[in-house]
Every structure is written in C-alpha cells, then in structure tokens.
Amino acid sequence: MLLAFPAAAEIIAIRTTRLLADPRSGMPVPATLLVEGQRITAILGHEAVLPSGARLVDLGKATVVPGLIDCHVHITSDPGRGPLYAVTVPPERHVAIGAKNALVTARAGFTTVRDLGSAPLTALALRDSIRDGELPGPRILASGPAISIIGGHGDVTGYRPEVLAALSNHNTCTGAEQCMARVREAAQRGVDVIKITATGGVLSQQARGLEKHFTDAEMRAIVEAATSLGLKVAAHAHGDSGIAGAATAGAVSIEHGTFMSAATMRILRERGTWFVPTLMATQGLVDRLGKSIYTPVVEVKARQAVAAWGRALHAAVRAGVPIAFGTDAGVFEHGRNGEEFALMVEKGGMSPRAALVSATTGAATMLGMLEDIGTLAPGKFADIAAFDGDPLTDPAALTRPVFVMTAGRIIPMP
C-alpha cells in the first residue's frame, strides 16, 4: 500500500461546515482547505470557487481539526503479551507489528506520535518508511530503547548472565560519564528524542518500587549531553522523588507523573516542564488486572497506580503545569488513543477544549514543531483529522474519526 504524495499539479480541496483551525480559541466555521503536496496552500470560504482540476473531499458537518498528536506511544508493542514477549520475539516482528499499529493509530486521527521505547532501530525503520510513503501511518519521533540504570526499569533482568548479555539493548549506565555516552550512542543511531526511566516502572518484573532510579548527577549529565546534540529528554517517572529530580535536571517532559506532589508541581510550573499524564495506560491496567495476564509483582504495582488514577493531572491542571497529550499506547490497544480525551475531562478535570489543545498546539509546542503542525494554516503540513460530533462539548467525539490526512496523504479508512 504505497502512499505516494499526490502529483505535483494535483490540488485536494477539503470542504466542511465545521473547521476548527486553531483549537485554542474560536468556534468551528464553514471553510475549504486547499492542499498541494505535503502542505496546506490556502483556507478559503465554504462556497469558494475551486482551482481548476482540484479534487474535492466534502466532509459535510464533520468537525475538522489539526491532526492529533500523541506524545507517548510504543508503536512496535502490543499489550498483554506477557514477560517472555520481549525475549522471544525478534526485532523484525516488532517492525511488522509496528506497521499494523501505525495504520490503526493514523486511522484514529493521530498524525504525529512520539515513540518512547522500542527495540533498537525498529521504530526508526518504521519512521523512515512512513516518511517516505512506503507505509501508511503517523509521523514518528522515536527514542529507541530508554536509557536506564542497570537492573532497573528498562533493563532486562531475571535471566542467567549469558542470556542477559544476549538480550541487552546496551541502554544502561552507571555514573555521569557512562550516561552521557549512552545519549551520544543513541544520537549516533538517529533518534529524535532521549527517553530515560527516572523511576521504577509498573510493568517491569521488579519489586523495587516506583521511586527515583538515577542520581541527580546522572540525570544532569543525560540532559547536558542531549542538549548539546539538539535533543530533548522525556522522563518516565511515577514516584515523586524521580519526577522532581528529572524536572530539576532539565527534562522537557514528565511521563505518567502518578505520585507527583504539590511541591514538585511547582517545580514543573516554574521550569516550564511539560506533564504527559497517560491516563489510558491506567485504563489498560484496569482492563487486565486479575486476569492472570500480569505477574504477582506487576499486579501489586498496577493496583497502586490505579488507586491514584487521575489525581496528579487534576492537581497539575489547577497548579498551572503545562499539559501535553500522551497515552502510553501499547500498554493498551493502539487505535484507542482518543479515549484519553474523556479521561482527561472526567478524571483530570480539564475542559474538552483544553484536552484538545493538549493534543494539538500544546503537544506541538512541547515538541518544538508548532511552525509545522498543531494548527491548520497555509504553509503548515496537511495533517488533518475530521470527527463525527463536536469535540468542544463532547470529548468522545474524538473517538469517531471519519477522515484523516497525514502530510498530504489520505489515510485509507476501514
């Protein structure tokens, strides 16, 4: 299914009675978008005369918004496969699984995703194939394996030494110098972002809690090395000590933030650190608890996370912490990403508009890509999604996509 760009002379006209070009303000209006190649070339009136030869896509009363952005996915992973999955499935299979997940993610209205954890080179290969039109899917920014402490979340543990050596992603470090080296090696592989596991994790097979892993000096070194190479650092962090440490060190975003305190929220607000709450990750846990899918060790941590579901986001919104949309897709089924919006409203206390902003201009700002994505305007990428309903009053409307375009390519819908 090759998704080549339209011929240079072809113009696609997308007409709707409900265009919300910038979710930060205003209401949907009748309009026609003109797309040529990868970019939007003009926004015209609803009844404007189209250029000669333009191909019309009439979306009727569907609400057209900027393509959605999910800042936390695991595109090459599927949920519930058990602890042996990572050590029995080869990387070639991960790429195939990722291609499947990329298509369903794009069909859900998400035109850009940030992949925060995948086997070496797998998400990078998928990123490049989608970029070149060989596969349908969202634009991908990829980290590769998360940088982790030895024996911590993100490292392979529990096997004989020779097995651990064979399965190592060479992503662990001890001490500032070695941690800087891991960042530089990731940059050499061509990653777009650095992911660190600043605390323990819910789904790792370790009963070592969910608090801080790296030392302050190690986290500062990681951020320093990343910054020198033009890369931002995203920090997986559940426990408050690790959240505060990562934010103070200069991480651009805190992922999950499950047990964040009010004092730490002040650090995020003052430093402009983004919070990516991933409430759907907890939904994925709820869907699988007590079904013999997770090991007893994981079940204990999962129940702790469920007990705190949404509390940090609810408090962070009121504390003025900047929020960027992310789901942790892969912990739950890809394609359900849009369910995060309702959770942000119901559990996080956000307005439907604020939730939509977090997945458009908010996410684009955090990624440093607002010049190209996040709103619909001439000169920007033609990342366009249309939904049945009004997302400003009903966040569930964002689970009902009817049309998606990524960088000028129309995504085939089921």
N, C-alpha and C positions, 0 to 999 in steps of 0.2 A: 504494500500500500504506500506508494511513493507520493509524498505531499509536496510536490514542487511548487514554487511560488507561481502565481498567475503570470501569464505572458506580460512583458513589459508594457504593452499597449492596453492591456485589459484593466478596466476600472470596475470595481464592485461597489454598488450603491446599497447601503443598508438602511432601510426605512422603518421607523417606529413612531408611534404616538407618545412614547414614554422614554425619552433619553435622559439619563442622569449622568452627565459627563463628568461631574466632579462631586462625589458623594459628600463632601464636607459641607455643602450648602445648596440651597435651592430645591426645587421640586422637578420631577420629570416633565419634559416638554416634547412636543412633536418635532422631529428633525430627521434629516437624512445624512448619514456618514458616507463619504467617498473614500475608498481605499484603493491604492495603487501600489503593487508590490508589497512590501512589508509594512508600509506606513499609512496613516490617515492623511489624506491630502486636503480635505475640506469638510466642514459641517455646514449643511445647507438647511433651508426650510423644508418642512414636511412635503410640500407640494412643488418643490423646486424642479425645474426642467433639468433632466439628467444629461450629462455629456453623451454625445453620440456613441453608440456601441456599449454603453455601460450595462452591466448585468445587475438586475435589481433583485435584492433579497428583501421581501416585505415581511416584517415581523409583527405587523398588526399592533395589538395592545401589549405585547411583551415589554417588560422593563429592561432596557439596555443599560448596562453599567460597564465600567472598566473591567477587563479580565481580572479575576480574583487571584490573590497571592497567598500561598500557604508557606510560611517561613519555617516550618518544621515537619518534614516527612522523612520516611525511609522507603524510598521508591522501589528498591530491589527486594523488599521484605514483605512477607505476609504474616498475619497474626496466628497465634495458636499452634505453631508447628512443633513446639517442644524444644528442650535444651539440646538435643542432638542435631537439630537442623543446621546450625552454624558449622558443625564439624563434619557433616556428611554430604552437604550439597555443594557442588563445585561452583566457582565463580561464573562459569559460562551459563549455568542455570539461573544464577542471580540476574544476569543481563536479560534473559528471556522473561523472567518473572517481572523485571522492571519495565520491559516493553508493554506487557499486559497492564501493569498498574499505571503507566504513564497515559495510556489511552483512556482508561476509566476516570483518571484524575482530570484530564482535559475535558472529557465529556461532562464532568460535574461543574464546569465553569472556571476551573483554575488554570490560568495561562502561564504562571510562573510559580515554581516551587524551590525551596531551599532544602536540599537533601543533607541531613545531618547525621550520617552514619551508614556506611555501606562498605562492602569488601573492597580492597584496593582496586582501583581502575574501573570497577563495574559501573557505578553511576556516572563516572567521567565518560566512559564509552557511550553510554545511553544519552548523556547530554549532547555529545557531538553528533550522534546520528539524528537526533531530533532537530538540532540546529541546522543540519544540512539537508533536511527534508526527507530523510530515509525512513523515518518512523513518525507517526503522529504522537503528539504529546505536548506538555507544557515546557517552557523554557526552564532549564535546570541550573541551579547553582549548587555545586557539590563540595563536600568536605572530605570524602573518603573516610577511613576509619577515624574515630575520635581519638585524640591524644589522651592517654590515661596513665594513672600510676600503675606500677607493677602489682598485680594481684587485685586491682580494684575494678570498678565498673568500666567495661570497655576492654578489659583484658580477658584472655581465655584462661580459665582456671579449672582445677578439679581432675586433671588427667596426669598420666605419667610424664616425666620430664621430656622424654623424646617426642611424645605426642604434642606437648605444649610447644616445643621448638618447631615442629612441622606446621602447626596451626597459627603460629604467631603472625600478626599483621605488622610487627615492628613499629608499633604505635605507642609503646610505653616509655616512660622516662623517670629518672630519679636525679634531682638536682637541677639547678638553673641551666647549666651548660648543656646537659643532655636534652632537656626540654626544648631549648632553642634549636638544637639540631633536628628534633622531630618536626618542628614547624618548618624549617628550611627544606627538609626532605619532602614534606607534603607539598610545599610550593613547587619544588622541582617536578613533582608528578603532575602539576597543573590544576590544583584545587582552586576553588573560588572563595572559600571561607575556611577558617580553622574552627573545629569543634573540640572542646575539652569536656571531660567528665569531672566537674569540680567537686562532686559529691558521689556517694553511693547511688545505686540505681535500683528501681523496683524489680525489674525483670532479670537482673543478673543473679546467678546462682551462688550468692554470698550472703551470709548472715552477719554483715558488718555494718549495718545501719545505713542511714541516708545523710550523714553529715559530711563535713569537709574532707577531701582527699589530698589535694595538692597543698604544699606550703605557700605562704604569701609570696616568697621569693620565686618559687617555680611559676606561679601564675603571672607575676610581673614579667618574668623572662619570656614566657609564651607570648604575652601581649606585645612586648617590645619587639620580639623577632617578627611577629606577624605584621605589626605596623610598619616596620622597615621594609617589608615586602609588599606593602599595599593591601594587606589582608585584614579582615575583621575577625574577631573571636566571638563565637557563640558558646555559652557555658551551660551545659546540662547541670542543674543544681536543684535539689529538693530541700536539703537542710539549710537552716538559716546561716550557719557559720560559713558554709561554702558559697552561698548567694552573696553575702557581704564581701567575702574575700575576692570573688570573681569581679564583682562590680567595682570594688576599690582598685583592683588591678587594671581595669580598663576594658573589660569585656563589653562588646556592643549590646549583647542581649543575654538575658537570663531565661533559660528554657525550663518550664514547669513551675519553679518557684513555690512548691507546695506548702512549705512551712515557713514562709517569709514573715519576719516580724515587722512591726511598725517602724522600729528604728532602722532596719535595713531598707524598707521602702523609702525612707527619707534619703538614704544614700543613692538609691536609683534615681529618685526625682532630681536631686541636686546635681548628679553627674550626667543626667540625660540618658541613663541606661534603659534600654527597652525591656519590657516584660512580655514574654511569649507564653501564655498560660496553658495551652494544650489540654483543654478540658475534655476533649474527645478521647484522649489517652485513658483518662479515668473511666469513661464510658466503656472503653474496650476491656478494662479490668472487670467492671461490673458484669459485663456480658459473659465473662469466663470464670469468675470466682466459683468455687465449689463444684466444678465440673471435671476435676482430675486433669485439667489442662496444665495448670501451674504446679510446680513442686511445692512442698510444705514451706520451704524457705521463702519462696516468692509470694505465696498466699498471705503470709504474715505481713510482709511489706505492702502488698496490694491493699489489704484491709486498712492499713494506716493511711494510705493515700486516699482511699475512698472516704474515710471519715473526715478528711479535710477538704473535700471536693469543692472548689469554687471560692473558698474563704479568702485565699490570698488575692484573687482577682477582685473580689468585691471590695476589699480594703484598699487595694492598689489604685483602683479607679478613683476612690474618694481622696486618696493621698496625692493624686496628680501624677502618678507614674505613667510614662508613655507606653501604650499597649500596641503590640503588633500581633497579627493573626498567625496562629500556628496550631497544628492539630496532633502531631505525632502519628500521622497515618502510617500504617504498618503494625502498630500496636492494635489497631482496629482495621477493618477492611477499607482499602483505598476506594475512593468514589463517594464515601460518606462524609467527606471533609466539610461539606456545607452544613452538617448538623451542629458544628461548633457554634454557629451564629446564635441559635436558640439557647444553647447552654450559656453563652456569654451574657445573654439577656436575663435568663431565668436564674442562673447561679451567680453570675458576676455582677448583676445589677447595672449592666450597660444599656443604653438605649439602642434600638435597632440601627439607627444611623451611625452611632459610634462604633458598633460592631462592624458595620460595612466599611467604615473609614479605616478600621484597623487592618482590613484585608485589601485595601486599595492604596490610598495616599499614605497611610501610616506605614504599612509594610514597605512600600516603595521608598519612602524616606529613610527608613532604617537600612535598607539595602543599598542606599546611595544611588537609586535608579529613577528618582521622580522625574527626571528630564525625559525619560523614555516610556515609563509605564505608570500606572496608578490613577491617571485621569485619561479622558478621551479628548484629544485636541489635535489640530493639524501638526504634522511633524512627528508625532509620537507613534510608537509601534501600534499596529492594528490588533491589539489584544482586546477582544470584545466578547462579552457574555450577555445573553438575554435570558430572562426568567419569567415564568408564569406567576404573576402576582406583584405585590408592592413590598419590596424588602424594607422600606422605611416604616411600615406598620406591622409587617409580618415577617420575622426573620426566617421562618420556614419556607418562604418563597425562594430562598437561595438554595433550596434542595430540589428545585424544579426547573432545571435548565432546558431551554428549547433551541438554543443556537450558541455556538462557540467558535471564535476565530482566534488563532494564535499567530501573531506576526504576519497577518495577511492570508493565512491558510485556514480554510474552513475545516473544522474537525467533523468527521462523519459521526452522526448520532445514531444510536441503536434504533 
